Amino acid sequence: MKKAFKIVLIISTVFIVFIMGFVLTLHLFEFKPENVTELTINDDDKDYSQISTDTSFTVLSFNIGYASLSQTEDFVMDGGSKARMDTIAEVEDNIEGIKSILLRENSDIYLLQEIDVDSNRSYNINQYEIFHETLGLSSSLAYNYRSIFVPFPLNPSQMMGKVNSGIATFSSFETSDANRIQLPGSFPWPVRLANLKRALLVTRHPIDNSESELVVINVHLSAYDDGSMRKLESEKLQEIMLEEKEKGNYVLVGGDFNQSFPSALSSFTNQDDYEYNPLYELNSNDLWEAFPLDPEWFNENQFQLVTDVLIPTCRLLHQPYDIENPENNQYYLIDGFIVSDNINVNGIETLDEDFKYSDHNPVKITITLVS
């Protein structure tokens, strides 16, 4: 009996020491970005033209789901069980599909979210490098998720492991400046050690014969908080938007807001009193809810919230995509754009890719800067 107790004690001690050592390692190597980080602009020494006013151009936003959240997949944080695809070939197929969409659309600016660089969960493929080479455009990458090891989910075959992921902006126009702006709010210790550190990617683009700039803000706001972090992040975003607008600049914000655009609602009084229109109603109260963006501040400060109400921009990953019975899927309208009042919106379209390569559909806007 004493021998058995000693063995149990030794095993328990080793386990506790291992866990403590692992948490200490995560703490020592925690991603701790500065509030503002100047980013490299990868332009391959090419000359890029400046934007002209009164000339329309297109911007495409696409959360690519690290090329691993296509129709066959679910995701553990949404109520599924997976966090990675079963084979590298599946990830590569998704990358090829995403490349074909980007090239087909031939946009002037691309805003991509959840783009992996040497992450175990996507088989260590440098997705940023692939898309930079594919598009042949000036680009910058801002990390918002870096961890030497994410021990989740607990299933070893699905564990994320090392993660390097972020948001990237690609432009056919001259880019004079690119910065990563850290957003406020964080998860409590020790959860934050292996969690996202959300940020904005702000790029500046000179305008021909003008002292003003086009300020493009690429966003991917929080998803799995209680709504309080998203509120803090939105307030920081609004502060920057208003500051740039008051300078006389043109402001365009695009990406995955993880909040419902007003177009997804049939009624809105405040953030505690609202209803979704039928396409975006929750199929169950147990499913993840995308709290609504409050339109009041944007209206008061002459910013326009722009998205396409007719086609969902995102599906929930609580299950694989149900192709035969689409009504069994849970849809959201959380991707789109916000533009200042000196920008004309000529068109907005959600591309119905049927979530083939990602849990998001791309959203494309056509705009003109007003002189």
N, C-alpha and C positions, 0 to 999 in steps of 0.2 A: 504493500500500500504506500509506504514511504517513497519507494522508488518511482512508482507511478506518479505520485504527487510532485516529486522532483522534476520528472520529465515534463509534466504539464506546466510547471512553474518556469522551466527553462524555455519552453516553446512560447509561452505567453510573454516572457521578458524579451525574447528575440523579436517577437512580432511588434511589441510596443516600441522597442528601440528602433526598429525598421520604420514604423509609421512616423515616429518623431523625427528621424533622420530625413525621411522623404519630405515632410512638411518644411523642415528647416532648409532643405535644398531648394524647394520651390520659393521660399521666402528670400533666400540669398540671390536667386536668379530671377526674381519677379520683374516683369516688364514695368519700368517706371519712367514713362516719357515726360519730357518737359511740357509746360503749358503751350509753348509754341516751338515747333521744330521746322527749320528750313529744309525743304526737300530738294532732292536732285531732280532736275528737268532733263529727261532723256530725249534729246532731239537728234541724235546721230549726226550732229554738225550740219543739219540741213537748214535751209532758209525757209521760213514760214511767213506767209502773207498776213497782214493785219486785217482785222474785221472791218467791214464798211457798214456805216449806217444805211438805212433804207434798202438793204439787201437781205433777203431771207436766207436763213440757214437752219440746219436741223441738229438736234441734240437727242441722243438716245440713252436712256437709263436702263440698266439690266442687272439685277441681283442674280449672279450665275450659280449661287449655291455651291461653291467650290467644285463645280462640275461633278457633283456627287449626289444631287437631290432630284433626280429625274423621276419619270413616271413610276418606276418599279419600287421606289424607296419610301420608307417612313423615317421618322427622326425621333430619337428618344425624348427630347425636350417637348415635343408636341404630343406625346402620348404613345409614340411607337417604341421600337426597341433598338433601332440601328443608328449609327453615326458615320458609317463609311460604306462604300460599295464593296462587293465581294471580290472584284478583280480590278486590276489596273486597266485592262482592256475596256471595261465599262466606262471608267473615267475618261479614257482617251476618246471613246466614241462620243461622249458628251462634249468634250472639248472641240472635236471636229464639228459637231452640230452647232455649237455656240459660235464658232468661227464662221460658219456658213451664214448664220443670221446676221452677224456684224458686217460681213462683206456685202451681203445682199442689200442691206439698208443704206450703205455708203453714206453714213452720217458725217457731219463736220466735227462733232464732239461726242465722245462716248463717256458715260459715267458707269463704271462697273463696281459692284459690291460683292463681298465674299469671294475674293480672288486669292488663291493659295500660292505660297512660295515655299517649297520644300517642307510640306506638312505630311506627317505619317498618314493622316486620315484620307489624303488624296494621292497616296503612293509617291510622295516626294517630287511631284512634277512641278516645275517652275511655270505656273500658269501665267504670271505677269509677263515673263520673258516671251512666252509663246504669243500672247495677244499683242504685245508691243511689236514683235516681228511681223505678225500677220497684218496688222493695220498700217504699219509704217508711218505712225504719227508720233508727234511729241507726246511724252507721257510722264506721269509722276505717280508714285505709290505711297500711301500713308497706311502704316500698320495700325490695326485696332485690336489685334488678337495675337499675342506672342506668349508662348509658354514652352518650357523645355519638356514638359510632359503633362498632359491633361488626363487624369486617372478616371475617365468617365466616358461611356457608361461602364459599369463594373464587369460586364462581359468582356473578357480579354480579346475576343475576336473583333469586337466593335469599339474598343477603347481608342480615343482620338490620338493619344500619344503626343508627340511634338507637333505644335501648331505655329505657323507663321502665316497670317492672313490679314487682308486689309481691303481698302477701297482704292481704285485707280481711275485717273482721268486721262483721256487720250484726246488730243486736239490737232486739227489741221491748221489752226491759226497760231500765230506767235504767242508764246507763253512767257511773260516777263518774270513771273514769280509764282512759287508754289509753297504752301505752308500747311503743316499738320497742326490743327488747333484742338487741344485736349478738351473734352467736354466734362462738365462737373458730374458728381455723383459716382458712387462705387458700391459694390457689394461688400458685406462685412468680411473681415478676416475670419477664417482662412479661405473662404470661397473665392475671394477676389484674386488669390494667388494664381489660379489657373483659369481666370475668366477674362472676358473682353474688357478693354480700356477704350471706350468709344471716342471717336474723334471726327472732326470735319476736315475735308481736304479742300483747301481754298486756293484756286488758281486765278491769276490775273492776266488779262489779255488786252494789249493796247488796241485802240481804235484809230483807224486812219483819219488824219486831220481832226483829231479831237484830243483834249486833255483828259477826258473821261476814260474809264476802263470798263470792260466787261468782267465782273467778278462772278466766277462760277464756283458754287459750293456743292460738293459731293457729300451726301449724308447716308448713314446707316445707323439709325437710332436704336435704342434698347428695345428688347422684346420681352424678356422674361422677368421683369420687375413687377412691382405692384402698381405701376403707373407714376410713381414719384420721381424716378430717375428720368423718365421720358419728359416729365414736366420741366425739370431742371435743364435738360438738354435743349428742349424747345425754347426756353427762355434765353439761353446762351446764343442759340442760333438767331433768334429774333433780334437780340442786341447787336450782333454783327451785321445782320441784314440792314437794320435801320441806320447804323453807323455808315455803312457803305452808300446807302441811298442818299443820306444827307450830304455826302461828299460830292454828289452828282454822278455817281457811277451807276452802271446798269447791273442789276443783281438777278442772277438765276440760280435757284437751288433745285437740285434734283436727286432722286435716289429712293431708298427704302426707308420710309418714316416709321414703320411698324405702328402706325396710327391710321385710323380710317379717315379718308378724305370726306368732306361734307357731302359730296355726291353720292356716297354710299348710304346716306341717312335719309329717311323719309321725314324725320322731324328732329329738331335740335333746339333745346332751350338753354341748357348749359351742360357741362361735362358729367353731370349726374342725372340728367333728364334728356333722353334721346331715344330714338328708335331707328333700327336699320331698315332699309328697303328690302323687299323679299329676297333678292339675289344674295344679299350679304347677311341675312339673319343667321344667328347661331343655330345649328342643327341640334345642339345640346348645350345646356348650361355648363357642362363639364369641359367644354372645348375652350381653347385659348381665345381670348377676346382682344380685338384691336380697338383700344379706346379711341374716341374721335378726336381729331384735330379741332380745336376751338377756332371757328372762323372769325370771331369778333376782332382780335388783335390785327389780323391780316387786313380785314376790311377797313379798320380805322386808320391803318398806315399805308393804304393804297398798294397792297400786294395781292396778287391774284393766285388762288389755289387752282391748279390745272391738272385734270386727269380725265380719262375716258370712262364714263360710268357704265358703258354697255358690256365691257369685258373685264372679268376679274384680273387683277394683277398678281395675285398670289393664292396658293392653296395651302391648307393645313396638312402637315405631314404626320397626322395621327394614324394614317394608313396609306398604302400605295394608292396611286391615282386610279379611280374607278372610271374606265373608259366607257363601259357598256351602260352604266347608270350614273351620268354626271351629277344628278341631284344628290347622290350620296356623298359627294365631296363637300368640304367646307371652304368657301371662297372669301377673299378679302380684297379691298381696294385701298392698298397702303403704299403704292408706288406712284410717283408723279412728280410734278414740278410746282415751284412757287416763283413768280416773276414780279419784278418791280413795275410801276405804272409807266415807265418810259420804254417798255418792251411790248410790242404788239404780238399777240398769239395768233398765228395764221392757221394753225391746225394742231390737233392732239389725237394720238391714236395708240391704243394698246394693241400690240401685235399678238394675234391669237395663235400662239405656238402650241397650245393645248398641253403646256407644261411638260413637253417631251424631254427637254434637256435640263430643266431646272424647276424648282417649285415656284418660280416667278415667271411672268410674261414680261417681255421688254415693253417700255413705254417711250414713244417718240413724239417730240414736239418740234414744230416749225415756227420760228420766231423772226421778228425784224426789230432791230434797234432803231428807235425813233430819233431823228436828228433834231 
